[in-house]
Amino acid sequence: MLQFLPAPLLGAVIFSFLVINTCFWIVPVYLLILVKLVTPSGAPRDAVSRWTAALAQTWAGINSWAVGTLMKTEWDIRVEGQLDPRGQYLACANHQSWNDIVVLMKTFGHRAPFFKFFIKQELIWVPLLGLAWWGLDYPFMKRYSAEKLARHPELRGKDVETTKRACQKFRNQPVMVLNFLEGTRFTRAKHSQQQSPYQHLLKPKAGGFAFAMNAFGERLNSLLDITIVYPGGAQGIWGLMSGQVPKVIVEVRQLKIPHELYNGDYENDPAFRQRFQAWIGELWERKDRRVGEILAGQ
């Protein structure tokens, strides 16, 4: 609709629209967060959490309409099978850009539960959204360097506790718990520094995923394996809003999680940890090949 506008003006219009939409919906979201703080735990608080997530999903849906209708980007979204908006899913995706969040909003809309993802502690200070993420029970993770852990070994396992607490909150709610297994956005510099064995991906981190799977148990509907590809190259958020991302391709596979991976002790059982990491490694090898195939077909 606005494709005729020059890039800077298009970006300004889209940015303004998204800010206005966010400011409009953040008010009822904040109000429900306040209600949730004084609501007794259990079924009453779960109900308020569902209402809050529904408002956030409506906000995301309007954002998705904007990026799909007003912008120049071509969207090729391929979702395998039927998703249940009342279900519970674990999801994993490769991570290339802040645009991945917008891409996931566009991909799932109302066909699946509103997604929650593990987020860095520092992002709680993001204007408007940081407090909303907190109120929506997004798991905030505090990263510690190897040096700090060596000085303060008592900090080991804090991320495990955070993961388990967060997943316990979701047990009685429709939810999609998303994990960017690489832990950071892909760049060639990081790829080289890691000496990653993959061509298009960084090394995956399996621990948090294992803890989330253990916390939910076999009530999960399935694992959603999400592959995001930018054939023209990944851009920053301004690049997307100003029409410099010509095409986005997303593939979503629904996978059955092997029964034996639900109940093992990732922390203390080396044999189980090795099996789980091997399973994630196979998943990541397949994803890396698939990214290459998609790029070769463009």
N, C-alpha and C positions, 0 to 999 in steps of 0.2 A: 504493500500500500504506500509506503514511504520510500520505496527503493530509488526513486528519482532524486532524492535529496543528496547533496554532497556529504561525504563521510563525517566531517565534524558536526554538521547540523543534524544529521541522522542520529549520531551518538548523543548529542545534547537532548534531542526530543525523547529518545528511548530512555536515557538516564532520568530525565525529569518524570516520565511516566512511572518508572519503577519506584522512584522515591515517593511520589504522591500515593501510589498504591500501597507502599509499605507503611507510610504514615497513617493512612486510613485504617488499615487492618490491625496495626499495632495497638491501637487503643482498646478494642474489645479483647485482644489477646492478653494485654496487660491486666485488664479487669478480671479476666478468668484466672490468671495466675494468682492475683490477690485472693480470689475466692478459694482457690486450691490450697493456699497457705493456711486457711482457717477451717478447711474441710477435714473431717476425721478420715484417717487412713482406712484402706479397704475399699469396698465397693463404691462408696460415695466419692472418694477422691479419684478412683479410676474413671468414674463417669465424667467428672470435671476435666480430667486429662483427655478423654476422648473428645469432648466439646472443644477444648483448646486446640487439639490436633486438627479437628475439622475446620476451624477458622484458618489455621495456618495453611491447610491444604487448599482452601479457597483462594487465599493470597497467592499461593504458588500457581494455582490454575490460571489466574488472571495474568501473572507474569508469563506463563507459558503461551497464553493466547497472544500476548504482545510480541514475544520473540518469534512466534510462528507466523504471525499475520503481518506485522509492520516492518519486518526486517528482510534483508536480502538473502539470508542463509537458507540453503536447501537442506531439508531434514529427511534422513533415511533411517527410520526407526523400525527394527525388526524384533518383535517380542514373541517368544516361543510359548505356545499354549495359553490357557486362561489363568488370569490372576484373580485372587479373591480379596476385595478391599477390606474384608473382615478377618483376613488370615494373619499369620505370623511368618515372617521370612527373615533369613539372614541373606545378605547380599554382599558381594565383593566386586570391586571395579578397579581398573587401572586408573591412574591419576596423572593428568598432564597440565591442568590449568584450573584456575578458579571457575572458569566456564563450566567445568564438569558438574557443578551443583545446578546451574541453570539447565544443562543438558538433561540431568536426571529428573528435574521437575517436568520438563517437556516430555520425557520418555514415559513416565508413569502416570501423571495426572491423577485422576480419581480411580484408575483401574487397580490400584494397589494401595495399601495403607501408606500414610504419610511417613517418609523415611526419617530416621534418626541416625546420625553418624558421630563417630568419635572425633572429638574436636580439641585442639590445643587450648590449654588453660588461658593463654594470653588473649584469645579471641573473645573472652567474655567482655572485654572492653570495647568491642566493635559497637559504634553508635546504633541504638535501637535494637539491632539483631542480637547482640550479646546477651542481654537480659531475657529476650524472648527464647533464645536457645536454652538458657538455664531453666526457665519456667516450663519449657517443653520437655525437660529431663534429658537433654542431650548430654552424653557422658563427656565431661571435661577431663582431659588427660594432661598430667604434668610430666614433662619429659626431663629426665636427669641425665647428665653426661656421665661417661664412664669414670671420669675423675671424681665427680661428686659422689657417685655410688661407692667408690673405693673409700672415700673419707667418711661417708655416712651409710654404712650397710643397712641400717634400719629402714632406709627408703626403698629398698628392694621389695618388690611385690605390691607397692602402692597402686600401680596401674591395674594389677589383678583385682584388688579390692574394689577399685572404681568400676571396673567392667562388671563384676558380679553384682554390685549394688544397683547399677543401672539396669541390667537385664532383669533383676528381680522386680523392678518397678514395671517392666513391660509385660510380665508374665500373663496378666489378665486383660491385655489390651491388644487390639489390632496394631501391628507394627511391622516395619521393615527396618532392621538394624543393618546399616551400611558400614562397610569397612574398606577404606582404601589400603589394601594390604602392603603397598610399597611404603606407606608411612609419610610420603612427601611427594611433591610434584616431580615428574620426570624431566630431567634436563640431560644433555649430553655430558656436561661436566660431572654430574652426580653419577651417571652411568659409568663413566671412565674411572672415577674415584672408587666406586664399589667393585670395579672389575666384574660387572654383572654378566652372567652367562647367557642372558637373553639379549636379543637384538633391539627390541622396542620397549623393554620394560626394565624396571629396577627389581632388585631382589625382594620377594615378599616376606612379610613378618607374620608368622603364624600364631604367635602366642595369644594375642587378644581375641583372635577369631576362635581359637580353641576354648577359651574361657567363656565366651558368649554362647557357644554351642552347648557347652556343659550346663550353663545356667538355664537355658531354655529347655533342653531335653528334646525328646522326640515329638513334642507338640508342634514343632516347626513344620510348615507346609512343604518347604523345599529350600534349596539354596539357589539364589539368583546370581548367575555368573554374568556380569555386565562388561562388555568390551566397547570402549569409546575410541573412535578414530576421527581425527581431523585431517582429511586428505590434503588440504592446503597448508597444513602445519598448525600447531597449537598457538593460540594468541591469548593475550590478556583480556580482561573483561571489557576494556574499552574497544579492543579490536572486534569483539563480538557485537557490541552495541552500535558501532559505527560501520558495520557491514563488511568487515575485512575477513570474516570467516565464511568462505563460499559454501562449504558443505560440512555437515556432521553426520556420521554414520554410527548407529548404536545397535548392538546385538545383545539380546538378553536370552540366556539359556536357563531353563529350570532343571536343576539336578537333584537327584535323590542322594541324601547324605548317607554314607555307609553306617549301618547300625553300630558297629564297634567303635566309631569315632565320637559317640555322644558321651560316654561314661568314663573315659580314661582320665588319668591324672597327668596332665601335661607338665606340671611343675616338677613332680617328684618321680615320675616313671620314665626313664630314658628310652625304653623300648617303645612306649606309646608315643612319646614325643617324636621319635624318629619316624614312626609310621604316619603320624599326622603331617609332619613336614614333607614326607615323600608324597602324600596325597595332594598337598598344596603345590608342591613342585610340579606334579603332573598337570594340575589345573593351569599353572602359570606357563608351562611349556606349550600347552595347547593354545592358550590365549596369545602368546607371542607369535606362534605360527599363523594364527587367524588374523592378527593385525597385519602381518606381512602379506597375506593373501588378499585382504581388503585393499591395502594400498596398491598392490600390483594390479588390481582390477580397475583402478581409477584412471 
